[in-house]
Amino acid sequence: MMLNYIKEYGITDADYIYITHNLNRNIIETMILTEPNIRKVLAFYNSLGITKNIAKIIMERPDLIIIPKESLSNLLTRIDCDLLVTIIDNDLNDLILLGI
């Protein structure tokens, strides 16, 4: 599958298998077709220190993966980086309370 590139950004082999078997096929296809943007988004998360929860973001909030990187940057400027990491570690749905 052409989604192998996500392993470069903190996805374990087990996470990869889970994602490819459980994520909506339309999301997977979008991630394949928009690989350059997805790479930018994943690299952006990594630059914020978010690596271990990339699979969690992909599975629970794929909209935060397929969004253009520039739009994501604009959204996330609303909150402190440490707060973002804490929210992602705990409950991604809390981002909705912040309008993200």
C-alpha positions as CSV (number, residue, x, y, z in Angstrom):
1,M,0.0,0.0,0.0
2,M,1.2,3.5,-0.8
3,L,0.6,4.7,2.8
4,N,3.9,3.3,4.0
5,Y,5.3,6.9,4.2
6,I,3.4,7.5,7.5
7,K,5.8,5.2,9.2
8,E,8.4,7.9,8.9
9,Y,6.5,10.1,11.3
10,G,6.1,7.9,14.4
11,I,3.7,5.2,13.2
12,T,4.7,1.8,14.5
13,D,4.2,-1.4,12.4
14,A,1.3,-2.4,14.7
15,D,-0.3,1.1,14.3
16,Y,0.2,0.9,10.6
17,I,-1.6,-2.4,10.4
18,Y,-4.4,-1.1,12.6
19,I,-4.8,2.0,10.5
20,T,-4.8,0.2,7.2
21,H,-7.4,-2.3,8.4
22,N,-9.7,0.1,10.3
23,L,-9.5,3.6,8.9
24,N,-12.3,4.5,6.4
25,R,-11.1,3.7,2.9
26,N,-12.0,7.2,1.6
27,I,-9.6,8.7,4.2
28,I,-6.9,6.2,3.2
29,E,-7.3,7.1,-0.4
30,T,-7.2,10.8,0.4
31,M,-4.0,10.3,2.3
32,I,-2.5,8.5,-0.6
33,L,-3.6,11.1,-3.2
34,T,-2.5,14.0,-1.0
35,E,0.8,12.5,0.2
36,P,2.9,15.7,-0.1
37,N,0.5,17.7,2.1
38,I,0.1,14.8,4.6
39,R,3.9,14.6,4.9
40,K,4.0,18.4,5.7
41,V,1.2,18.0,8.3
42,L,2.9,15.0,9.9
43,A,6.3,16.7,10.0
44,F,4.6,19.7,11.6
45,Y,3.2,17.5,14.4
46,N,6.6,16.0,14.8
47,S,8.2,19.4,15.1
48,L,5.8,20.1,18.0
49,G,7.0,17.0,19.7
50,I,4.0,14.9,18.8
51,T,5.2,11.5,17.5
52,K,3.7,8.8,19.7
53,N,0.1,9.9,19.2
54,I,0.2,10.3,15.4
55,A,-1.8,7.1,14.9
56,K,-4.4,8.4,17.5
57,I,-4.8,11.6,15.5
58,I,-5.2,9.7,12.2
59,M,-7.8,7.3,13.7
60,E,-9.8,9.8,15.9
61,R,-9.4,13.1,14.0
62,P,-8.4,12.4,10.4
63,D,-9.6,15.9,9.5
64,L,-6.5,17.1,11.4
65,I,-4.3,15.1,9.1
66,I,-5.8,15.8,5.7
67,I,-6.2,19.5,6.4
68,P,-3.7,21.7,4.4
69,K,-0.7,22.4,6.6
70,E,-1.1,26.1,6.4
71,S,-4.7,25.9,7.6
72,L,-3.6,23.6,10.5
73,S,-0.9,26.0,11.5
74,N,-3.5,28.8,11.6
75,L,-5.9,26.7,13.7
76,L,-3.2,25.7,16.2
77,T,-1.9,29.2,16.8
78,R,-4.9,29.6,19.0
79,I,-3.5,27.4,21.7
80,D,-0.2,26.8,23.5
81,C,2.0,24.0,22.2
82,D,2.2,22.3,25.6
83,L,-1.5,22.4,25.9
84,L,-1.9,20.9,22.5
85,V,0.4,18.0,23.4
86,T,-1.5,17.5,26.7
87,I,-4.9,17.5,24.9
88,I,-3.6,15.0,22.3
89,D,-2.2,12.8,25.0
90,N,-5.5,12.8,26.9
91,D,-8.6,13.4,24.7
92,L,-8.6,14.7,21.2
93,N,-12.2,15.6,21.5
94,D,-11.3,18.5,23.8
95,L,-9.9,20.2,20.7
96,I,-13.5,20.7,19.6
97,L,-14.1,22.8,22.8
98,L,-11.3,25.1,21.5
99,G,-12.9,25.3,18.0
100,I,-10.4,22.9,16.4
